[in-house]
Amino acid sequence: MGSGMLPAGAYVTYEHEYILIFRKGGKRDFSTGALKRVRNASAYFWEERNVWFSDLWQLNGTKQTITKADRERSAAYPLELPYRLINMYSVYGDTVLDPFMGTGTTALAAIITGRNSIGYEMDSSFKLYQDTKELDAIFSLGNKVVEQRLKRHSHFVQDRIANGKDVKHKNEHYGFPVMTAQERQGQFFKIAEIKPSECELQVEYVEIEKESAINQTMQATA
Ligand SMILES: C[S@@+](CC[C@H](N)C(=O)[O-])C[C@H]1O[C@@H](n2cnc3c(N)ncnc32)[C@H](O)[C@@H]1O
């Protein structure tokens, strides 16, 4: 910091990074049947919207694990970063392009959020997730993220009700309370299987069972 605890030579650290958001062309058209349904299924929660669409995100850094001799840091960013952006700006089944793939955090977030992804990486020491241990880790992490998301929503509902406030709508698939009509058709998927091939992972999903999603919110409303 320049001069430790002693004035006057210290300098301020630069701890923010900007995310630039561009759109190619006009707004996407979701007015037709199938697209409209997939967009509605991809809805995020009201309380997520309030945090995600603010101009300041406070995220912890991530471990920079890399053992290659000529490179000490992977420059990986936290999973939460692409996870939020993918949820905010794409729908289930869309394709996310990461031209600077590194450790593949964006691809991982795309897997967890039910999107396709394509990544480029010039450094051949970064390999596509492939061995059983890595795939098992993706499987359990992915499913934990979805589970935690529903749990967080439960806690939100619980707090709101405890504070005497309304949660007016119900999710049509699972029956749990949601804040707005736009969240009523939201659907959640777990990873069922990950099949690796040489330069590709194929992921199959199953929808979260009604009972399991409702159980998460029963804790909230009990
Ligand atoms: C900041 S790191 C990306 C880290 C990644 N977001 C993650 O979470 O692991 C940028 C990566 O882009 C790669 N890269 C830089 N220029 C490239 C290019 N022209 N084509 C493909 N990859 C490139 C670098 O090798 C580096 O691994």
The ligand as an ORCA input file, in Angstrom:
! r2SCAN-3c Opt
* xyz 0 1
  C      -8.106    -13.703    -18.162
  S      -7.825    -15.278    -18.793
  C      -9.453    -15.955    -18.776
  C      -9.784    -16.650    -17.514
  C     -11.128    -17.280    -17.535
  N     -12.193    -16.297    -17.564
  C     -11.261    -18.173    -16.312
  O     -12.150    -17.938    -15.477
  O     -10.446    -19.091    -16.170
  C      -7.628    -14.967    -20.496
  C      -7.280    -16.192    -21.298
  O      -7.364    -15.864    -22.684
  C      -6.347    -16.563    -23.396
  N      -6.129    -15.827    -24.644
  C      -5.563    -14.609    -24.808
  N      -5.579    -14.253    -26.107
  C      -6.206    -15.248    -26.780
  C      -6.529    -15.456    -28.153
  N      -6.215    -14.548    -29.081
  N      -7.164    -16.581    -28.488
  C      -7.498    -17.506    -27.556
  N      -7.207    -17.380    -26.239
  C      -6.562    -16.254    -25.853
  C      -5.182    -16.547    -22.427
  O      -4.287    -17.636    -22.682
  C      -5.880    -16.681    -21.061
  O      -5.915    -18.026    -20.621
*
